[in-house]
């Protein structure tokens, strides 16, 4: 009986810690919602207001008057979706080769991949800008999509996932059935690694959606700015920033991320549940 009570006590304590962690994680989002419904004066008032205000629609109108919100959101969606699709294809294809095939120079190429993985993005900005300028892509969406079409992290992540998820027996069986490389990749590898692809898709989309530095450098055409660059234009000078309007823009910019995360998380959980049932 004492052991049962101790087990229940540990369970209650664990759930209490999890609930506390959930509340702490959700509070910044809640605070963003609260700030988007108040004016700047109300935001900096003391004591702070913890309940929604009545200025949300006014902040939305001010936001739409100051920037082309939907135009810049479309640009961000175009870049994020295009890059995500390309990364999922190229990174999973390269990872499949590294994980399940042997070829001359494999270890050297993978070591070079890891070296690229460790190079900070800031060091790549200048040579990348020079290359984009020589190609005539500066100012266009191509300068954002093409350089990000594949990355070292995605290849490394999918390689590690495929090494454990795809059994060699499946590859051998597909070879006996006469399947070529692309059929093995499409019909054998991809169905097994969908949870890994879902995570990589979420990670890539969020990274591209929130990217600010490279779009600010490469998009010299004001009509092609992404949403993060457009939102940065709301910051005024000499203390004139309308923080209610800024937080409204930041809150609306979160909506696509929440949708993508919900879809991707559902895919991950669904595939893991199917695997548990089959096991």
N, C-alpha and C positions, 0 to 999 in steps of 0.2 A: 504493500500500500504506500509506503514511504517513497519507494522508487517511482511509483505512478505519479504521486504528487510532485516529486522533483522533476519528472519529465514534463508534466503540464506547466510547472513554473518556468522551466527553461523555454518552453514553447511560447508562453505568454510574453516573456522578456524579449524573445527574438522578434515576435510580431510587433511589440512596442517599438523596438529599435527600427524595424522596417518602416513602420508608420511615420516615425519621426524623420527618417531619411527621406520618405516621400514628401512630407510637408516642407522640409528644407529645400528639396529639389524643385518643388512646384511654386515656392514663394516668389522667385524672380519673375516667372511668367505672370503670376497674379499681380505683382507690383507693376508690371508693364501695362496690364489691363487697367489698373487703377489710374496710373499716370496718364493714360491716353484719354481718360474721361474728364480731366481737369485742365485748368489753365496753368501757365507757368507760375503765377502768383500763388495759386492754391497748392501746387506741387511743393513749393519751398516754404509753405506755412508750417507753423509749429503750434500744437502737436501735428504730426503728419496725418493726412487723411487716409484711412484704411478702407473706406467704402467708395463705391463708384460715384462719380459726379454726373453732371448733366451737359458736358461740353464735347462729347464724343463726335457728334455730327458736325459741330463747328470746326473741330480739329480736322476731320476728314475733308471738309470743304477747303480749308486752308491748305491742306496737303495737296489736293488736286489742283489748286490754283498756283502753287509754287513750282511743282515739277510735273512732268509727264509720267505719272505713276504707272499707268497701264502700259504705256509704250516701253518704259524701262523694264517693267516686269516681263513683258513679252521677250525682250532681248535676253534677260536672265534665263528665262525658261528655254529659249532656243539654244543658248550656250550649254546650260546644265544638262538638258535632255540629250543633246547631240554628243557631248563629251561622255556622258554616262553610257550611252549605247556603244560608242566606240571603245571605251575602256573595257566594258564587259566582254566585248568580242575579242579584241587584240590581247588583252591581259590573260583571259582564260585560254586562248589558243596557245600563247607562248608558255603559259604555265603547264598546259597539258604535255607539251613537248619536253619541258624540263623535268616533269614529274614521272613520266612513263616511257620515255625513249632514251636510248643511248646514242651519242654521236660524238665525233672528234671535237675536242675543245669545249665540251659541255661545262666542265668545272671552271674553266677560265672565263667563259661567258657569264656564268652565274656569279663568279667573283666580281666581274666588272659591273654586273647589275647591282650587287650589294654596295659597291663603291658609289654608284650613281644615287642609290637610295640614301646614302649618308651625306650627299652634297646639299647644303641649305638652298632653298629656293631663291634667297636673296642674291646668291652668287651667280645664278643662272639668268637673272633679269637683263643684264647688259648684253651678253652675247646673244640671248634670245631676241632682244629688241633689234640688234644689228641684223640678225638673220631675217626677221620679219620685215625690216625696212628694205633689205636687198630684194626680197620677194615681192615687195609692193603691197604687203598685207596690213601695214599699220593703219589703224582707223577702221578696219572691218572686223566682223565677227570671226573671220578665218584665223586671225592672229590669236584668238582665244581658244578656238576649237582644236586646230591641228596640233599645236604643241602639247596639249593635254590629252591627246587621243590614246596614249598609253603611258603607264607610269610604273616605276620599279616596285612600289609598294603593292600594287594590285597583282603583279606577276608573282611576287614573293608570297603574298597571302594565298592566292589560288594554288600555287605549287604546293605549299604545305597542306592545304586542305585536300587537294587531289591525291597526294601521296598516301593519305590514310583512308580516304573515302572510296577511291576507285581501286578495286582489287585487280591484281595482275591476271587472275583467271578470267575476268570479264574481257580484258583486252585480247587474251589468247583465244577465247571463244569467238570473238568477233572476227579475228583474223582467219580462223578456220571456216567461218561463214562467208569469207571473201570480202569483208568490209575493208575499204581503204581508209586512209588517215582521216579524211573529212567525215566519213560516215562514223568512224569510231568516236571522233570528237562530238559530233552532233547527236548521235543516237545512244552512245554509251556514257560519255563523260558528262555532258550537260545535265541530263536528267538526275544524275546522282549528286551533283554539286550545286543544286539550286539554292540551298540555304547560304552557302558561301557567296554565290553570285548576288543574292539579295542583300547581304551585308555590304559587299563591295559596291553595289548600286547605291545604297543609302549613303555610304561614306563618300562616294564620288559626287553624288548630286549635292549633298550638303556642302562639300568643299568648294565646288564650283559656284553654288548659289551665294555663299558667303565671301567669295574671293573679292578682294578690294584692290590690292596693290597692283597686280598685273593689269586688270581692266583700266585702272586709272592711268597707267603708263601707255598702254597700247591703243586705247580708244580715243584718238584725237578728234574724232567726229562727234559733236554733241548729240546728234540724232541716234547714235548707237550705244550710248552709255547704258550700263547695266543698273539694276535697281540699287545695289549697294553704293555705287558712285553717285547716283541721283539723290539718294538719301543723305549722303555727306554734304550735298549742296544746301541742305536745310540749316546747317550750322551757321548762324549769323556771326557778326563781329561785334566787339565792344559790349558783350553781354546782352545782345538782342535776340538770342536764340529762343524760339518758341518751343519749349521742351514738350508741351502737350502735343503739338503737331509732330515733332520728331518721334515721340514714343508711339503715336498713332501709326506713322509710317513703318516703324520697326515692328509693331504688332501685326499689321497687315502683311508685312514681308514674311512673317512666320507661317502663314497659312499654307503655302505650297510645301514647306518643309514638314509640317505636321501631316499633310496628306501622304507625301512620299514615305514618311516614316511609318505611318499606319499600314500602308499597303505592303511595304517591305517586311515589317515585323510580323504581319499576318502570314506572309509567305514563309518566313523562317520558322515560326511556331507550327504552322500546318505541316511543313515537310518533316520537322523533327518529330511531330506526333505520329505521322504515318510510319516513320522509321521505327519508333518505339513499339507501335502495334505489330509491325512485321517481325520485330525482334522477339 
